[in-house]
Amino acid sequence: MRGQDITWYAGTFADLLALPAAVVAVDIPIGLPSGAERRGCDVAARERLGAQRSSVFFAPPREALPARTHAEACALSRAAGGAGLSLQTWHITDKVREVGALATDPRVVEAHPELSFRALTGAVLPRKKLVVGRDARLAALRTWLPSVALPVPRPGRAAPDDCLDALACAWTAQRWLRGEADVLGHGTDPDGRPVRIVV
């Protein structure tokens, strides 16, 4: 986005980083834990969201990333002293690998849409898969960008709630750029990637 103007893109993470963006906020874990370790930012995010805590998946341990099946990922995680991976976590591991390979770009920050919506509204919103939940999130975003609307047609294979999540991440990216964002967590992982969620 530039100013109040939204341009929608769909593509690989490398494609998105080729765009002239000052900040790229991504809803994918960047700094990863090892073994049974839980990231402090994930724990803090779940505490902040309370009843909506299930929207924050614990980041997969780095030992599970080479796996090619869910069963293999669980076995690798357990061998490293951790627990098995949830199916939700397993389904984002391809994206975790993709983002992790490029996350040393200083423009990249990790965000979480539900944390963004909570900060934007101060309220617990209905589930985003429901029409009432999507309407509530769009209304919240219009306090920031009064004319914002869901794109038609939608980019790539994005669902309406994916587009709302992208807008929430853009809101957080703008806060980060202005030096106004909250930061959950601190430090870096063994690869030097920050272990934090920006809100």
Accessible surface in RSA format (square Angstrom, percent):
REM  Atomic radii and reference values for relative SASA: ProtOr
REM  Chains: A
REM  Algorithm: Lee & Richards
REM  Probe-radius: 1.40
REM  Slices: 20
REM RES _ NUM      All-atoms   Total-Side   Main-Chain    Non-polar    All polar
REM                ABS   REL    ABS   REL    ABS   REL    ABS   REL    ABS   REL
RES MET A   1    86.68  44.9  17.41  11.5  69.27 164.9  20.87  17.7  65.81  87.2
RES ARG A   2   179.58  75.4 172.87  88.1   6.71  16.0  78.45 107.2 101.13  61.3
RES GLY A   3    51.70  63.8   0.00   N/A  51.70  63.8  39.83 109.3  11.87  26.6
RES GLN A   4   113.59  63.5  97.63  71.4  15.95  38.0  55.92 119.0  57.67  43.7
RES ASP A   5   102.66  71.9  98.74  98.3   3.92   9.3  26.16  61.6  76.50  76.3
RES ILE A   6    50.10  28.5  21.91  16.3  28.19  68.0  21.91  15.8  28.19  76.5
RES THR A   7    83.20  59.2  68.85  69.8  14.34  34.2  41.72  56.0  41.48  62.7
RES TRP A   8    68.89  27.6  44.32  21.5  24.57  57.7  38.81  20.7  30.08  48.8
RES TYR A   9   118.87  55.5  93.98  53.5  24.89  64.8  67.97  51.1  50.90  62.7
RES ALA A  10    66.54  61.2  26.54  41.0  40.00  91.0  32.29  45.5  34.25  90.7
RES GLY A  11    44.51  54.9   0.00   N/A  44.51  54.9  21.89  60.1  22.62  50.7
RES THR A  12    70.08  49.8  67.68  68.6   2.41   5.7  67.01  90.0   3.07   4.6
RES PHE A  13    12.93   6.5   9.86   6.1   3.07   8.0  10.96   6.6   1.97   5.6
RES ALA A  14    53.57  49.3  45.38  70.0   8.18  18.6  46.91  66.1   6.65  17.6
RES ASP A  15    78.55  55.0  71.45  71.1   7.10  16.8  21.72  51.1  56.84  56.7
RES LEU A  16    55.26  30.8  53.53  38.3   1.73   4.4  53.53  37.6   1.73   4.7
RES LEU A  17    20.87  11.6  13.55   9.7   7.32  18.4  13.88   9.7   6.99  18.8
RES ALA A  18    87.41  80.4  47.48  73.3  39.93  90.8  59.17  83.3  28.24  74.8
RES LEU A  19    48.03  26.7  46.06  33.0   1.97   4.9  46.19  32.4   1.84   5.0
RES PRO A  20   117.36  85.5  84.80  77.3  32.56 118.4  99.26  82.0  18.10 112.5
RES ALA A  21    36.71  33.8  24.62  38.0  12.09  27.5  32.86  46.3   3.85  10.2
RES ALA A  22    64.14  59.0  37.61  58.0  26.53  60.3  47.15  66.4  16.99  45.0
RES VAL A  23    22.61  14.9   7.82   7.1  14.79  35.6   7.82   6.8  14.79  40.1
RES VAL A  24    20.05  13.2  16.77  15.2   3.28   7.9  20.05  17.4   0.00   0.0
RES ALA A  25    19.59  18.0   0.74   1.1  18.85  42.9   0.74   1.0  18.85  49.9
RES VAL A  26    20.49  13.5  17.32  15.7   3.17   7.6  20.49  17.8   0.00   0.0
RES ASP A  27    64.62  45.3  49.88  49.6  14.74  34.9  13.80  32.5  50.82  50.7
RES ILE A  28    21.72  12.4  20.24  15.1   1.48   3.6  20.66  14.9   1.06   2.9
RES PRO A  29    12.61   9.2  12.32  11.2   0.29   1.1  12.32  10.2   0.29   1.8
RES ILE A  30     3.89   2.2   2.50   1.9   1.39   3.3   2.54   1.8   1.35   3.7
RES GLY A  31     0.00   0.0   0.00   N/A   0.00   0.0   0.00   0.0   0.00   0.0
RES LEU A  32     8.63   4.8   5.80   4.1   2.83   7.1   6.17   4.3   2.46   6.6
RES PRO A  33     5.89   4.3   2.05   1.9   3.84  14.0   5.89   4.9   0.00   0.0
RES SER A  34    38.64  32.7  34.14  45.6   4.51  10.4  26.39  56.2  12.25  17.2
RES GLY A  35    11.33  14.0   0.00   N/A  11.33  14.0   6.60  18.1   4.73  10.6
RES ALA A  36    71.89  66.1  46.77  72.2  25.12  57.1  51.74  72.9  20.15  53.4
RES GLU A  37   106.03  60.9  88.34  66.8  17.69  42.1  39.54  76.5  66.48  54.3
RES ARG A  38   124.76  52.4 105.25  53.7  19.51  46.5  32.63  44.6  92.13  55.8
RES ARG A  39     6.08   2.6   2.64   1.3   3.44   8.2   3.72   5.1   2.36   1.4
RES GLY A  40    47.41  58.5   0.00   N/A  47.41  58.5  35.08  96.3  12.33  27.6
RES CYS A  41     0.24   0.2   0.00   0.0   0.24   0.6   0.00   0.0   0.24   0.3
RES ASP A  42     1.86   1.3   1.86   1.9   0.00   0.0   0.00   0.0   1.86   1.9
RES VAL A  43    58.98  38.8  57.80  52.3   1.18   2.8  58.78  51.1   0.20   0.5
RES ALA A  44    31.66  29.1  27.36  42.2   4.30   9.8  28.60  40.3   3.06   8.1
RES ALA A  45     0.00   0.0   0.00   0.0   0.00   0.0   0.00   0.0   0.00   0.0
RES ARG A  46    57.98  24.3  57.98  29.6   0.00   0.0   6.91   9.4  51.07  31.0
RES GLU A  47   130.58  75.0 106.09  80.3  24.49  58.3  48.76  94.3  81.81  66.8
RES ARG A  48    96.79  40.6  75.33  38.4  21.46  51.1  36.01  49.2  60.78  36.8
RES LEU A  49     0.66   0.4   0.00   0.0   0.66   1.6   0.00   0.0   0.66   1.8
RES GLY A  50    21.67  26.7   0.00   N/A  21.67  26.7  21.67  59.5   0.00   0.0
RES ALA A  51    94.22  86.6  54.45  84.0  39.77  90.5  61.70  86.9  32.53  86.2
RES GLN A  52    30.24  16.9  25.07  18.3   5.17  12.3  20.71  44.1   9.53   7.2
RES ARG A  53   112.58  47.3 112.58  57.4   0.00   0.0  26.10  35.7  86.48  52.4
RES SER A  54    85.49  72.2  75.09 100.2  10.40  24.0  46.92  99.9  38.56  54.0
RES SER A  55    42.48  35.9  24.25  32.4  18.23  42.0  32.72  69.7   9.76  13.7
RES VAL A  56     3.61   2.4   2.97   2.7   0.64   1.5   3.07   2.7   0.54   1.5
RES PHE A  57    77.60  38.8  63.74  39.5  13.85  36.0  68.07  41.3   9.53  27.3
RES PHE A  58    52.31  26.2  47.50  29.4   4.81  12.5  47.50  28.8   4.81  13.8
RES ALA A  59     5.14   4.7   0.00   0.0   5.14  11.7   0.14   0.2   5.00  13.2
RES PRO A  60     1.08   0.8   0.00   0.0   1.08   3.9   1.08   0.9   0.00   0.0
RES PRO A  61    12.45   9.1  12.45  11.3   0.00   0.0  12.45  10.3   0.00   0.0
RES ARG A  62    52.13  21.9  44.61  22.7   7.52  17.9  29.65  40.5  22.48  13.6
RES GLU A  63    59.08  33.9  47.65  36.0  11.43  27.2  38.75  75.0  20.33  16.6
RES ALA A  64     0.01   0.0   0.00   0.0   0.01   0.0   0.00   0.0   0.01   0.0
RES LEU A  65    27.88  15.5  27.81  19.9   0.08   0.2  27.88  19.6   0.00   0.0
RES PRO A  66    88.80  64.7  71.15  64.9  17.65  64.2  79.12  65.3   9.68  60.2
RES ALA A  67     0.00   0.0   0.00   0.0   0.00   0.0   0.00   0.0   0.00   0.0
RES ARG A  68   164.92  69.2 143.19  73.0  21.73  51.7  70.35  96.1  94.57  57.3
RES THR A  69    73.97  52.6  70.58  71.6   3.39   8.1  68.26  91.7   5.72   8.6
RES HIS A  70    53.97  29.5  50.45  35.1   3.52   9.0  35.39  36.5  18.58  21.6
RES ALA A  71    77.82  71.6  63.98  98.7  13.85  31.5  70.75  99.6   7.07  18.7
RES GLU A  72    73.57  42.2  67.43  51.0   6.13  14.6  30.60  59.2  42.97  35.1
RES ALA A  73     0.00   0.0   0.00   0.0   0.00   0.0   0.00   0.0   0.00   0.0
RES CYS A  74    11.84   9.0  11.84  13.2   0.00   0.0   3.90   9.9   7.94   8.6
RES ALA A  75    57.61  53.0  48.49  74.8   9.12  20.7  53.46  75.3   4.15  11.0
RES LEU A  76    59.93  33.4  57.80  41.4   2.13   5.3  58.01  40.7   1.92   5.2
RES SER A  77     1.33   1.1   1.33   1.8   0.00   0.0   0.00   0.0   1.33   1.9
RES ARG A  78   144.15  60.5 128.49  65.5  15.66  37.3  47.40  64.8  96.75  58.6
RES ALA A  79    91.68  84.3  46.89  72.4  44.79 101.9  60.09  84.6  31.59  83.7
RES ALA A  80    38.81  35.7   6.91  10.7  31.90  72.6  19.80  27.9  19.01  50.3
RES GLY A  81    52.02  64.2   0.00   N/A  52.02  64.2  34.04  93.4  17.98  40.3
RES GLY A  82    14.48  17.9   0.00   N/A  14.48  17.9   3.14   8.6  11.35  25.4
RES ALA A  83    63.40  58.3  47.20  72.8  16.20  36.8  53.82  75.8   9.58  25.4
RES GLY A  84    27.61  34.0   0.00   N/A  27.61  34.0   5.12  14.1  22.49  50.4
RES LEU A  85    13.80   7.7   3.40   2.4  10.40  26.1   7.56   5.3   6.23  16.8
RES SER A  86    54.90  46.4  37.86  50.5  17.04  39.2  46.45  98.9   8.45  11.8
RES LEU A  87   100.90  56.2  96.60  69.1   4.30  10.8  96.60  67.8   4.30  11.6
RES GLN A  88    95.37  53.3  91.34  66.8   4.03   9.6  29.69  63.2  65.67  49.8
RES THR A  89     6.90   4.9   6.90   7.0   0.00   0.0   2.09   2.8   4.81   7.3
RES TRP A  90    40.97  16.4  38.31  18.5   2.66   6.2  18.96  10.1  22.01  35.7
RES HIS A  91   128.94  70.5 100.35  69.7  28.59  73.1  68.68  70.8  60.26  70.1
RES ILE A  92    37.24  21.2  37.07  27.6   0.17   0.4  37.24  26.8   0.00   0.0
RES THR A  93     1.71   1.2   1.71   1.7   0.00   0.0   0.01   0.0   1.70   2.6
RES ASP A  94    94.85  66.4  88.90  88.5   5.95  14.1  31.50  74.1  63.34  63.2
RES LYS A  95   102.88  50.2 102.86  63.1   0.02   0.1  67.38  60.6  35.50  37.8
RES VAL A  96     1.82   1.2   1.04   0.9   0.78   1.9   1.04   0.9   0.78   2.1
RES ARG A  97    58.01  24.4  47.65  24.3  10.36  24.7  42.40  57.9  15.61   9.5
RES GLU A  98    49.90  28.6  39.16  29.6  10.73  25.6  36.92  71.4  12.98  10.6
RES VAL A  99     3.44   2.3   3.44   3.1   0.00   0.0   3.44   3.0   0.00   0.0
RES GLY A 100     8.65  10.7   0.00   N/A   8.65  10.7   8.01  22.0   0.64   1.4
RES ALA A 101    77.82  71.6  45.00  69.4  32.82  74.7  53.49  75.3  24.33  64.5
RES LEU A 102    63.53  35.4  59.50  42.6   4.03  10.1  62.01  43.5   1.53   4.1
RES ALA A 103     4.99   4.6   0.00   0.0   4.99  11.3   0.00   0.0   4.99  13.2
RES THR A 104   102.80  73.1  78.35  79.4  24.45  58.3  59.00  79.3  43.80  66.2
RES ASP A 105    34.70  24.3  26.59  26.5   8.11  19.2  14.13  33.3  20.57  20.5
RES PRO A 106   124.97  91.1  95.98  87.5  28.99 105.4 106.64  88.0  18.33 113.9
RES ARG A 107    59.72  25.1  55.44  28.3   4.29  10.2  36.69  50.1  23.03  14.0
RES VAL A 108     4.88   3.2   0.00   0.0   4.88  11.7   0.00   0.0   4.88  13.2
RES VAL A 109     1.17   0.8   0.22   0.2   0.94   2.3   1.17   1.0   0.00   0.0
RES GLU A 110     9.44   5.4   8.24   6.2   1.20   2.9   1.74   3.4   7.69   6.3
RES ALA A 111     1.71   1.6   0.00   0.0   1.71   3.9   0.00   0.0   1.71   4.5
RES HIS A 112    20.78  11.4  20.54  14.3   0.24   0.6  15.68  16.2   5.11   5.9
RES PRO A 113     2.31   1.7   2.31   2.1   0.00   0.0   2.31   1.9   0.00   0.0
RES GLU A 114    10.48   6.0   9.73   7.4   0.74   1.8   7.81  15.1   2.67   2.2
RES LEU A 115     0.28   0.2   0.00   0.0   0.28   0.7   0.00   0.0   0.28   0.8
RES SER A 116     0.97   0.8   0.73   1.0   0.25   0.6   0.85   1.8   0.12   0.2
RES PHE A 117     1.79   0.9   1.79   1.1   0.00   0.0   1.79   1.1   0.00   0.0
RES ARG A 118    40.34  16.9  37.56  19.1   2.78   6.6  19.87  27.2  20.47  12.4
RES ALA A 119    47.29  43.5  10.37  16.0  36.91  84.0  21.68  30.5  25.61  67.8
RES LEU A 120    39.69  22.1  13.83   9.9  25.86  65.0  15.21  10.7  24.49  65.9
RES THR A 121    50.44  35.9  15.40  15.6  35.04  83.5  23.44  31.5  27.00  40.8
RES GLY A 122    65.36  80.6   0.00   N/A  65.36  80.6  31.27  85.8  34.09  76.3
RES ALA A 123    46.40  42.7  38.99  60.2   7.41  16.9  45.18  63.6   1.22   3.2
RES VAL A 124    92.73  61.0  67.74  61.3  24.99  60.2  67.74  58.9  24.99  67.8
RES LEU A 125    22.73  12.7  16.90  12.1   5.83  14.7  17.77  12.5   4.95  13.3
RES PRO A 126    52.52  38.3  39.31  35.8  13.21  48.0  51.67  42.7   0.85   5.3
RES ARG A 127   153.03  64.3 145.37  74.1   7.66  18.2  70.79  96.7  82.24  49.8
RES LYS A 128    54.90  26.8  52.80  32.4   2.10   5.0  30.11  27.1  24.79  26.4
RES LYS A 129   123.24  60.1 106.71  65.5  16.53  39.4  70.85  63.8  52.39  55.8
RES LEU A 130    82.68  46.0  80.53  57.6   2.15   5.4  82.68  58.1   0.00   0.0
RES VAL A 131    94.95  62.5  90.76  82.2   4.19  10.1  90.76  78.9   4.19  11.4
RES VAL A 132    88.16  58.0  83.13  75.3   5.03  12.1  85.44  74.2   2.71   7.4
RES GLY A 133     0.00   0.0   0.00   N/A   0.00   0.0   0.00   0.0   0.00   0.0
RES ARG A 134    57.98  24.3  56.99  29.1   0.99   2.4   5.31   7.3  52.67  31.9
RES ASP A 135    84.72  59.3  78.93  78.6   5.79  13.7  26.82  63.1  57.90  57.7
RES ALA A 136    28.20  25.9  16.16  24.9  12.04  27.4  24.09  33.9   4.11  10.9
RES ARG A 137     3.02   1.3   3.02   1.5   0.00   0.0   0.04   0.1   2.98   1.8
RES LEU A 138    24.60  13.7  24.60  17.6   0.00   0.0  24.60  17.3   0.00   0.0
RES ALA A 139    58.83  54.1  50.04  77.2   8.78  20.0  53.66  75.6   5.17  13.7
RES ALA A 140     7.41   6.8   1.01   1.6   6.40  14.6   6.81   9.6   0.60   1.6
RES LEU A 141     0.00   0.0   0.00   0.0   0.00   0.0   0.00   0.0   0.00   0.0
RES ARG A 142   102.44  43.0  94.43  48.1   8.01  19.1  28.58  39.1  73.87  44.8
RES THR A 143   109.18  77.7  69.27  70.2  39.91  95.1  74.06  99.5  35.12  53.1
RES TRP A 144    36.69  14.7  20.21   9.8  16.49  38.7  24.00  12.8  12.69  20.6
RES LEU A 145     2.69   1.5   2.69   1.9   0.00   0.0   2.69   1.9   0.00   0.0
RES PRO A 146    97.59  71.1  81.32  74.1  16.27  59.1  82.58  68.2  15.01  93.3
RES SER A 147   103.49  87.5  75.43 100.7  28.07  64.7  53.54 114.0  49.96  70.0
RES VAL A 148    10.08   6.6   2.09   1.9   7.99  19.3   9.77   8.5   0.32   0.9
RES ALA A 149    55.60  51.1  45.28  69.9  10.32  23.5  45.28  63.8  10.32  27.3
RES LEU A 150    50.51  28.1  38.74  27.7  11.77  29.6  38.74  27.2  11.77  31.7
RES PRO A 151    17.93  13.1   7.70   7.0  10.22  37.2  16.90  14.0   1.02   6.4
RES VAL A 152   143.29  94.3 108.78  98.5  34.51  83.2 109.29  95.0  34.00  92.2
RES PRO A 153   121.67  88.7 107.60  98.1  14.07  51.1 112.67  93.0   9.00  56.0
RES ARG A 154   109.30  45.9  92.22  47.0  17.08  40.7   7.82  10.7 101.48  61.5
RES PRO A 155    23.55  17.2  11.92  10.9  11.63  42.3  22.12  18.3   1.43   8.9
RES GLY A 156    60.75  74.9   0.00   N/A  60.75  74.9  29.57  81.1  31.18  69.8
RES ARG A 157   244.31 102.6 207.10 105.6  37.21  88.6  92.56 126.5 151.75  92.0
RES ALA A 158    27.21  25.0  15.31  23.6  11.90  27.1  20.00  28.2   7.21  19.1
RES ALA A 159    35.15  32.3  31.81  49.1   3.34   7.6  35.15  49.5   0.00   0.0
RES PRO A 160    30.45  22.2  30.45  27.8   0.00   0.0  30.45  25.1   0.00   0.0
RES ASP A 161     7.03   4.9   7.03   7.0   0.00   0.0   0.00   0.0   7.03   7.0
RES ASP A 162    67.11  47.0  61.01  60.7   6.10  14.4  17.45  41.1  49.66  49.5
RES CYS A 163     1.56   1.2   0.20   0.2   1.36   3.2   1.36   3.5   0.20   0.2
RES LEU A 164     0.49   0.3   0.49   0.4   0.00   0.0   0.49   0.3   0.00   0.0
RES ASP A 165    17.07  12.0  16.98  16.9   0.09   0.2   9.53  22.4   7.54   7.5
RES ALA A 166    50.68  46.6  37.16  57.3  13.52  30.8  44.83  63.1   5.85  15.5
RES LEU A 167     3.24   1.8   2.94   2.1   0.30   0.8   3.24   2.3   0.00   0.0
RES ALA A 168     1.00   0.9   0.56   0.9   0.45   1.0   1.00   1.4   0.00   0.0
RES CYS A 169     9.40   7.1   9.28  10.4   0.11   0.3   5.35  13.6   4.05   4.4
RES ALA A 170    24.10  22.2  17.17  26.5   6.93  15.8  22.31  31.4   1.79   4.7
RES TRP A 171    22.97   9.2  22.78  11.0   0.18   0.4  11.40   6.1  11.57  18.8
RES THR A 172     0.00   0.0   0.00   0.0   0.00   0.0   0.00   0.0   0.00   0.0
RES ALA A 173    12.52  11.5  11.98  18.5   0.55   1.2  12.22  17.2   0.30   0.8
RES GLN A 174    34.50  19.3  30.35  22.2   4.16   9.9  13.58  28.9  20.93  15.9
RES ARG A 175    47.58  20.0  47.45  24.2   0.14   0.3   8.94  12.2  38.64  23.4
RES TRP A 176    78.62  31.6  68.95  33.4   9.67  22.7  51.97  27.7  26.65  43.2
RES LEU A 177   110.60  61.6  83.92  60.0  26.67  67.1  86.41  60.7  24.19  65.1
RES ARG A 178   151.59  63.6 118.04  60.2  33.55  79.9  36.85  50.4 114.74  69.5
RES GLY A 179    70.09  86.4   0.00   N/A  70.09  86.4  35.67  97.9  34.42  77.1
RES GLU A 180    95.78  55.0  75.41  57.0  20.37  48.5  37.36  72.3  58.42  47.7
RES ALA A 181    22.85  21.0   0.54   0.8  22.31  50.7   0.54   0.8  22.31  59.1
RES ASP A 182    63.09  44.2  58.02  57.7   5.07  12.0  11.77  27.7  51.32  51.2
RES VAL A 183    69.72  45.9  40.24  36.4  29.47  71.0  40.24  35.0  29.47  79.9
RES LEU A 184    16.89   9.4  15.54  11.1   1.36   3.4  16.89  11.9   0.00   0.0
RES GLY A 185    25.98  32.0   0.00   N/A  25.98  32.0   8.66  23.8  17.31  38.8
RES HIS A 186   161.95  88.5 143.38  99.7  18.57  47.5 106.46 109.7  55.49  64.6
RES GLY A 187    45.57  56.2   0.00   N/A  45.57  56.2  32.60  89.5  12.97  29.0
RES THR A 188    92.68  65.9  63.01  63.9  29.67  70.7  35.72  48.0  56.97  86.1
RES ASP A 189     8.85   6.2   0.17   0.2   8.68  20.5   4.29  10.1   4.56   4.5
RES PRO A 190   111.07  81.0  66.61  60.7  44.46 161.6  79.92  66.0  31.16 193.6
RES ASP A 191    78.09  54.7  51.37  51.1  26.71  63.2  17.68  41.6  60.40  60.2
RES GLY A 192    48.90  60.3   0.00   N/A  48.90  60.3  26.90  73.8  22.00  49.3
RES ARG A 193    43.24  18.2  41.68  21.2   1.56   3.7   1.93   2.6  41.31  25.0
RES PRO A 194    33.99  24.8  32.93  30.0   1.05   3.8  32.93  27.2   1.05   6.5
RES VAL A 195    22.54  14.8  22.47  20.3   0.07   0.2  22.47  19.5   0.07   0.2
RES ARG A 196    55.90  23.5  55.77  28.4   0.14   0.3   7.60  10.4  48.31  29.3
RES ILE A 197     2.94   1.7   2.94   2.2   0.00   0.0   2.94   2.1   0.00   0.0
RES VAL A 198     0.19   0.1   0.00   0.0   0.19   0.5   0.00   0.0   0.19   0.5
RES VAL A 199     0.12   0.1   0.04   0.0   0.07   0.2   0.12   0.1   0.00   0.0
END  Absolute sums over single chains surface
CHAIN  1 A    10104.3       7617.1       2487.2       5973.8       4130.5
END  Absolute sums over all chains
TOTAL         10104.3       7617.1       2487.2       5973.8       4130.5
